[in-house]
């Protein structure tokens, strides 16, 4: 492999070479047996694209809007934690790359750069990810700071009442840095004698009592639209619509929480069907190719989120690496749309893909 990667997967190998083992394992790893981690990627390979020929694809338009905000492609940066472990420039460089590529960035609650630093670094449209702590005033303060600093939406992570068992972090005795956002509010310094201090910090901080009824509390403290991240079932999708949130993110937390849950692409269509177009459904998990983006869009996603590949690009080549990861996915999506006979996003339909379930129905 040459110095310049030709696809997103090659950035992962570069990141593995560049990062200390503890940090690479933290970013790359999943929970327990890592079954869902493998499935998030493998499930895409079981979906087949069905192209249309003799379509005028001389002009391809990938632009769209997400919650009313224009973006160059249906691709967002997912909120992933602690970017300074990947590169000293941290989330500031990620935000600058988002702005350069004209895509929306999700900033992690566990960011190593402050909300204010990221907001002042560039003009990227930014959404803020939220965890709810036992000390609700801390979460409320983060929401207020995000709102004051021009963030446009809250991404409520709803699949983490407790931290999943990430065995690589336990073996490595993963050390989480003190996060500047929480200076004077909470410390990450906890006893890590039995494993990851990240796990110990999460156990001490996360509120396992947070439930559907508490969405009203979150609505009461912000005017920003709220999207629930972590939906994997029809039942929860219906609840999210009924409770009045502005969007859903189909996600299994990058396979870092409960192992043996489905790959997100395997349940996307179920969630989309339950929502029935009432609110946008975003997709998170396993995207490594433009063909993956196309498949998610064909199964009903409004846009997709990119997590680990962004971190790998950052670790390998800083802001340039993040830009290249986004540009590669956009270029591959553009080519896929052309070869599949889809000049616009609206032209991508369910008939453009065949899933294992389709094959099963055919046999019946």
Helices and strands as residue ranges (DSSP letters): H 8-18, H 21-28, H 35-45, E 48-49, E 64-66, E 69-71, E 75-77, G 83-85, H 90-101, E 105-107, H 115-121, E 126-130, H 136-148, E 153-157, H 167-172, G 180-182, H 197-205, G 212-214, H 215-221, E 225-231, H 234-243, E 247-250, G 253-255, H 264-275, E 280-284, H 290-298, E 303-306, H 308-340, G 345-347, G 350-352, E 353-354, H 356-363
